[in-house]
Amino acid sequence: MAIFTSLTVFRYLLLAVGLLTLSFLVWHIGPVQIYEAVARFGPGALVVMLIPSVVMYVLEAYGWKIVLGSMAERISFGKILSIRTAGEVVNMTTPTAYIGGEPLKAYLLQRHHIPMVEGLASVVIAKTIMTIAQLIFILIGIALAFWTLGTAGSSFQMTAAGLLSAALLSCGIAAFVLVQRRGLFTWLLETFRRLGLRSTFLETRAEKLRSLDRTILGFYAHHQSAFYASTGLY
């Protein structure tokens, strides 16, 4: 009962923080400026502007649903979409290097009878797939730039810079996937041990971390079709 009360208080506290943050942003931008911008565009134009973002969130949520596999049967697509949206809001509004909302997604999945290991594994895999899809998107953009702008002058320099950036990103993604295949969380635990940094939090959850690595590896080894389908959606 005490734990339930504490969680309720914590939720209301987070809600209060969110409302205060929103109020500060409105005050900082200026209510008059916000009203003038809305009045200038009109509600119809604002709805049209939101459509691409809504479509993107729906497709990405479905891509995550595919990664969840059989576990997705325990939760409706609407809940998956709302959980993903909540996590992305945390990613975009807090200084957590765009990963702070990922554990939140796994935690919220738990409330729908999806174990933490499976939920967190799906979050890691979906994040990896999203990054791979973004790289493919960048490469397509660079190819189109070559095709439309040619290879002369500043356009070539811009395209070359884009290729270099994509190459560096590719190396980073390849390294991350390789580490996942060798056991990402087990590797982190072993790295901490070699550095002489004993983390009680990690040590007491060593078996769960190994289980998490096995779940991630199992997806890459046995669910290639889901991997490609999710990549396409992202």
N, C-alpha and C positions, 0 to 999 in steps of 0.2 A: 504493500500500500504506500509506503514511504517513497519507494522508487518510482511508482506511478505518479505520485504527487510532484516529485522532483522533475520528472520528464515533462509534465504538464506546465510547470512553472518555466522550465527552460524553453519550451516551445513558445509560450507567450512572450518571454524575454526576446527571443529571436524575432518574433513578429513585431515587437516594439522597435527593435533595432532597424528592421527593414522599413517600417513606416517612417522612422526618424531620418533614415538615409534618403528615402524618397522625398520627404519634406525638405531636406537640405538641398537636394538637387533642384527641386522646383524653385526654392528661394534663390539659389545661386544663379540659375538661368534667368529667372524672373517670370512670374505668372503672366505679366502683360505680354512679354515676348512669346511665350508659349501659346497664348490665346491668339495673338496676331498671326503666328505661323500656321496654326490650325485653320483660322479663318481665311488666310490667303489661299491655302491649298483646297480646303473644303473636305468634308468627311469622306466623300467618294474617292478622292485622290489618295487620301491617307490609307484607306482600305486597300486600294490597288497597290500602293507601295508596300504593304505588309504581306501581300500574297506570296511573293518569292520566298520570304523568310518562313512563312507557314508551310509552304510546299517542301522546303529544305528540311525543316524540323520533322515533318511527317515521314519523308523518305529515310532520313537518318535514324529515326526511331524504328522504322521497319527493318532497316539494316541491323540494328541492335537486336531486334526480336529474332531475326534469323540466327544470330550468334548464340542467343539463349537456348536455341534448340527445343528439346522437349520441355524444358523448364518454362518456356513461354506459354505453355498450356495452362499454367497456374495463375496467369495474370492477363487481364484484358489489354488490348492494344492501347486503349485510351489511358490506362494507368502507366504503361510503358512510356507513352508520349509525355505524360505529365511529369514522371520521374526524370526523364532525360532533360526536359525543359528546366526543372528545378536545379539539376546538377549544372547545366550550362549557365544558368543565371549566376550561380555561385562562382563558376569559373571566370565569368566576364566582369563580375562586380567586386571581387576580392583579390588582393595581391598574393595569389597562391600559385603563380606560374602556370595558370590554366589547367591545374590538376586537382585543385581543392574540392571541386564538385564531384570527382570520380568516386571517392569513398562514400560520399553521400548517396550516390545512385545505388551502390551495393547495399547500403544500410536500409534504404527505402524498399529495395527488393525483398529484404528479409521479412518485412511486414506482410508480404504476400506469399509467405511460405517457400521462398527461394533461399536455400542456404547461403551463408556469407561466402563460402569458397566458390560456389558456382557463380554467384552474383559478381564477385570481385574479378573472377577469371573472365567473365563476359565483358566487364568494363575495360580490362586491360586489352583484350583481343579487339574489341570495337574501336578503342582509341588507336591501336596499331593500324587497323584496317582503314580508319578515317585518314590517318597520315599518309598511308600508301596511296589512297585514292586522291588525296590532294597533290601528291607528287605526280601522279599520272595526269591530273588536270593541268599542272604547271607545264609538263612536257608537251602536252597537246597545244597549250598556248604558245610555247616557244616555237613549235613546228609551224603553227599558223603565222607567227611573226616572220619566220624565214620565208614562208610562201607569199605573204602579202607585201612585206617591206623589202625583200631582197637581202643581199649581203654586202651592201655598200655603205660606207660612212658610219654615222653614229648609230644607225639601226643595227649594224653588225656588232658594234661594241655592246649595245644594250642586250642583244640576243646572246652574245658570248658570255656576258655577265650573268644572264639568266641561266645559261647552261652550267656555268660554274657553280652557281647557287644550288641548282637542282642536283648536280653531282655530289656536292657536300651533303645535301639532305638525303640523297640516296645512300651514302655511306653510313650516315647516322641511323637511318631506318634499318638497313641491313644488319648493322651491329646490334640494334635493339631486338630484332627478330632472332638473331643468332643466340643472344643471351637468353631469350625466352625459351628457345629450344633446348638450351643447356640447363635451364632452371633459374629463372630470374630472381625469385625471392630466396631460394636456397643460396644462390650466388651472393646476394646481398648479405645474408646471414654469415656466410663463410668469410666475406670481405671484412665485416665487422670484427669477426674473431681474429683474423690475421693482423688486423690493426690494433688488436688488444682492447677493442671497445666492446665490452660485454653489455648488451642491452637485455634487461630482464623482460621487457615487452616482447622482443623477438624470440628470446630463448624459450620462454614458456609457450610460444606458439610455433615452435619449430616444425612439429608434425603437420599442423595446418598449412604452413608455408610450403612444405613438400607436397601436400595434397593439392594445393593451389597450382604449383608448377606442373604436376601430373595432369591436372584438368586442362591447363593451357596447351600443353604438349599434345594431349589427346585430341584437342580440337584441330590443331594443325595437321596431325597425322591421319585423322579419320573423317574429317568433315571438309574436304577441299571444295566440294560443291557449294556448301554454305559460305565458305570463305570468298569464293568468286562472286556469288550472288550478293553478298553484303558489300563487297568492294564496288560492284556495279552500282548499287543503290547509293552508296556514299559518293 
